[in-house]
Amino acid sequence: ATRAFGPGHEEIPEKYRAIGQPVLVGGSMGTCSYVLTGTAGAMNQTFGSTCHGAGRAMSRTRAMRELDSSEVMKQVKAHGVSARVASKRLVAEEAPASYKDVSAVVDTC
């Protein structure tokens, strides 16, 4: 979880205090990411915290076993994404299919 204090909270930097804590929720190589702000509801429902990313849909081990790194590179390239990796196995580990749908995750945060 990450901090998501609502508007007016004294621990938020002054320049963000009127709107709430800025929150970045990362997606994957194949999806969008979000820039959100904390809310008063977050303070009441989740003690001022929220998700900090899409979260894994499959383990790194399973992704490496089930996904073909070359195919993943072709798929992300077809969507205009450029990826440079130190090792081909990292491509499968970080493939879009390895992660949950970030939009669905944000809808529940």
N, C-alpha and C positions, 0 to 999 in steps of 0.2 A: 504494500500500500504506500501511497504518497500523501503528503500533506495537502489538504484542500480546505483551508480555513475560509469562512465566508466573509462578506464585506464587513468592514469595521473592526475586525479582529486586531488587537494591539500588536500581535507578533508578525503581521504582514508588513512588508516595507511600505513606507508612506505613499509612494507613487502608485501602489496597487490597492491600497486599503479601501478605496471607494468601490472597487469592483469585485474584490475577492482575490484569493491566492491564485496566480496563474498555474495551470496544470498541463503538462505535456503527456499525451497518451499515444505512445508509438504503435504503429501498425507493423506491417512486414514489407518485404520488397515488392509485394504485389497489391498492397492496399494503401489507403490514406492513413494519416495520423491526425490527431486532434490537438487543438489548443483550447483549453476550457478554463473556467474559473470556479473557485470554490463557492458554495452557496450556504445560506443559513440552514437549509435542509440537511446539507452534509454534516454540519455541526451537530444537529439533533439526531440524525440517523446513523452516522458512521464515525462519530467523534472527530470530525474534520479530516477524514481520510478518503481516498478513492483509489481506483486502480492506476497503475503506472504503465500499462501496456496491454497488448492483446492477450498475452499469455499463450503458453504452448498447448497445441492440440495433440501433439505426439512428442514423445521423448526424443532426445538427440540420437540415441541408439536406434530407435525404431525408424526415424527419418533416414538415417544413413543406410539402414537395411532395406527400406521400402522405396526410397526415391532415387531416381537416376540423376546425378549431378549435371550431366550434359543436357538432359531433357529440361531440367529446371532452368539452366542458363538460357536455353532457347526460348522458354516460355517468358521469362522476365525480359529478355531482350526484345521479344515481340511486343511487349508493352512499353517499350522505350526506357527500360531500366538498365543502367550499366553497372555491372558488379565486377569488382576486382578482389580476388581472394588469394590467400597464401596457400591454401590447400583445397583441392576439389571437394573433399569430404565436407568442408564448411558450407558449401553451396546447399547440399541436401539438408544439413542441420538448420539452416536459416531459410529454407524454402517457404514460400507463402503457405503451402499446405501443412507446414509444421506448426502454424499458428492458428488460433481462434480468429473468428471474424471480428475485427476491432470495432466495427459499427455496432454489432450486437452486444459486445462487452460494454461499450460506452452507454448504450441504452439502458443497461442495468446498473451502472455506477451511480 
